[in-house]
Amino acid sequence: MPTAPAYDERLVVPLRWWVLSALFVASVLVAFVVSTPIWVAAGVTAFLAALLAAVLVGYGAAEVEIRDGVLTAGRARIGVEHLGAARPLDAGEARLAAGREADARAYLLIRPYLSRAVQVELVDPRDPTPYWLVGTRHPERLAEALAAARATRSIPPHRTG
């Protein structure tokens, strides 16, 4: 039986994106109403509205979750035993980590509407990915949840004997 997530956040697009999309669809409707029959204008507008809604819902469907010792960020999943330190980044640090200081081998789950992130070091020697950069609205909470999940999943030292 799965347990409740230690951390769960959906990276939904902000309300302003929906408002701008609605205004764009309205302007397309006006442009088509004055130049085409009403059925063409309505059809094109309905298609465009559905397409934009699907794009916004799909783009905002990315989820960051910690459950049962597994960090899920978008489509990627990794056990917390393979994770090292998690460092919350403010807006400036996140911008640098995703841009000028980025490692091309890193896994990035970032969104332009999220200014902050968490950089999570990977300690698995078989994984060439040095870190994950995960955009979030709550970087401190995510870093704390990762630290707690790692502490509960720590593997005891190997005994020789």
Secondary structure, DSSP 8 states (H G I E B T S, - for coil): -----SEEEE----HHHHHHHHHHHHHHHHHHHHHS-HHHHHHHHHHHHHHHHHHHHHHTT-EEEEETTEEEETTEEEEGGGEEEEEEE-HHHHHHHHTTT--TTSEEE--TT---EEEEEE--TT----EEEEE-S-HHHHHHHHHHHHHHT--------
